[in-house]
Amino acid sequence: MSSGRTVLSNNVAKDRIVSKFQQAYHADATPYQKMNFHPKVKAASSENRTGTVGLKISKAVIVGDVSVGKTCFVNRFCHDLFDRDYKATIGVDFEVEKFSILSTNFTLQIWDTAGQERFKCIAASYYRGANVVIVAFDLSDEESLNNVEKWMVDASENANDPVKFLVGNKRDLLSEAAYEDIESRAVEKANKLGAEFWAVSAKNGLNVREFFFRAVCLTYDSLLLNELESTKTVSSKQIGSNLISIQKENTDLYEAKNKQKSKCCS
Ligand SMILES: Nc1nc2c(ncn2[C@@H]2O[C@H](COP(=O)(O)OP(=O)(O)OP(=O)(O)O)[C@@H](O)[C@H]2O)c(=O)[nH]1
């Protein structure tokens, strides 16, 4: 976390408090149509029934061609800095950001990977288990948009049912007309990839904070909803040569008053 930020008692900076559901950048370029936190997520958050979601560290990976501005994008959000000199990322780098979402602590690890081919193997080993996949391209470089498909396939392969984004950076370099031209192709590409499109500028900060807030809102909502919905856990025990499944009601996150006795079945 950058110095100079007001940090609250729960170790979360004041500018990392998320109390409203961040909307998509472009209504026609998102597979995520929800406009608000799920009512069950809101209720569980206000009643502190957030299970492991507030304890775990969620993971975001950012991938894309060389020099599209991945490091600058992360640095703009995490440190409010912009470096105009290019320094290639060697392998991977990461930042940790703490949020408070609907008063629940939520930690996001942001993995910034190298775009250079020679570091691809190292970077790819960090894609595993990602909850958020961000494929970045340079809005002023059509070639980098042409390559987003392979980045999305590679990064999503071992991810954990991720929320997917296509982020066009360097918006500051384009006129309105030039932007509209590339936007239509980017939206088409995002829809094809099942990803949500954002146009940002790491240089002037345009949409950077909004983007990360959107990413954590969607991730928190989906992780907590999954946890709330998995009310039934099935564990298996090997007894002799028989596999016995024990189904038990795990109602901790729901109304405790509805708790029932564990049931056994074969
Ligand atoms: N005009 C403008 N330049 C940018 C922006 N973001 C990054 N740059 C410049 O683009 C160059 C590359 O930025 P990086 O963030 O290092 O790119 P990267 O994608 O992390 O590169 P690799 O680590 O090699 O994969 C630098 O010279 C930055 O100053 C932006 O939003 N606008």
The ligand as an SDF file (V2000), in Angstrom:
LIG
                    3D

 32 34  0  0  0  0  0  0  0  0999 V2000
    0.7570    7.1890  -23.2150 N   0  0  0  0  0  0  0  0  0  0  0  0
    0.7100    6.1430  -22.3660 C   0  0  0  0  0  0  0  0  0  0  0  0
    1.8050    5.3810  -22.1880 N   0  0  0  0  0  0  0  0  0  0  0  0
    1.7160    4.3360  -21.3340 C   0  0  0  0  0  0  0  0  0  0  0  0
    0.5280    4.0160  -20.6420 C   0  0  0  0  0  0  0  0  0  0  0  0
    0.7590    2.9110  -19.8970 N   0  0  0  0  0  0  0  0  0  0  0  0
    2.0210    2.5860  -20.0940 C   0  0  0  0  0  0  0  0  0  0  0  0
    2.6280    3.4170  -20.9620 N   0  0  0  0  0  0  0  0  0  0  0  0
    4.0220    3.3730  -21.4270 C   0  0  0  0  0  0  0  0  0  0  0  0
    4.2030    2.1290  -22.1210 O   0  0  0  0  0  0  0  0  0  0  0  0
    5.4890    1.5830  -21.8420 C   0  0  0  0  0  0  0  0  0  0  0  0
    5.3530    0.1690  -21.3400 C   0  0  0  0  0  0  0  0  0  0  0  0
    4.7160    0.1430  -20.0870 O   0  0  0  0  0  0  0  0  0  0  0  0
    4.8440   -1.1030  -19.0740 P   0  0  0  0  0  0  0  0  0  0  0  0
    3.8440   -0.8890  -18.0230 O   0  0  0  0  0  0  0  0  0  0  0  0
    6.2400   -1.2860  -18.6650 O   0  0  0  0  0  0  0  0  0  0  0  0
    4.4340   -2.2940  -20.0490 O   0  0  0  0  0  0  0  0  0  0  0  0
    4.2420   -3.8550  -19.7020 P   0  0  0  0  0  0  0  0  0  0  0  0
    3.0450   -4.3110  -20.4170 O   0  0  0  0  0  0  0  0  0  0  0  0
    4.2660   -4.0650  -18.2340 O   0  0  0  0  0  0  0  0  0  0  0  0
    5.5480   -4.4790  -20.3820 O   0  0  0  0  0  0  0  0  0  0  0  0
    6.2510   -5.9230  -20.0800 P   0  0  0  0  0  0  0  0  0  0  0  0
    6.6160   -5.9300  -18.6400 O   0  0  0  0  0  0  0  0  0  0  0  0
    7.4490   -5.9970  -20.9570 O   0  0  0  0  0  0  0  0  0  0  0  0
    5.2890   -6.9890  -20.4320 O   0  0  0  0  0  0  0  0  0  0  0  0
    6.1760    2.5440  -20.8620 C   0  0  0  0  0  0  0  0  0  0  0  0
    7.0450    3.3870  -21.5740 O   0  0  0  0  0  0  0  0  0  0  0  0
    5.0270    3.3310  -20.2640 C   0  0  0  0  0  0  0  0  0  0  0  0
    5.3960    4.6270  -19.8690 O   0  0  0  0  0  0  0  0  0  0  0  0
   -0.6230    4.8470  -20.8570 C   0  0  0  0  0  0  0  0  0  0  0  0
   -1.7130    4.6600  -20.3270 O   0  0  0  0  0  0  0  0  0  0  0  0
   -0.4760    5.8840  -21.7450 N   0  0  0  0  0  0  0  0  0  0  0  0
  1  2  1  0
  2  3  2  0
  2 32  1  0
  3  4  1  0
  4  5  2  0
  4  8  1  0
  5  6  1  0
  5 30  1  0
  6  7  2  0
  7  8  1  0
  8  9  1  0
  9 10  1  0
  9 28  1  0
 10 11  1  0
 11 12  1  0
 11 26  1  0
 12 13  1  0
 13 14  1  0
 14 15  2  0
 14 16  1  0
 14 17  1  0
 17 18  1  0
 18 19  2  0
 18 20  1  0
 18 21  1  0
 21 22  1  0
 22 23  2  0
 22 24  1  0
 22 25  1  0
 26 27  1  0
 26 28  1  0
 28 29  1  0
 30 31  2  0
 30 32  1  0
M  END
$$$$
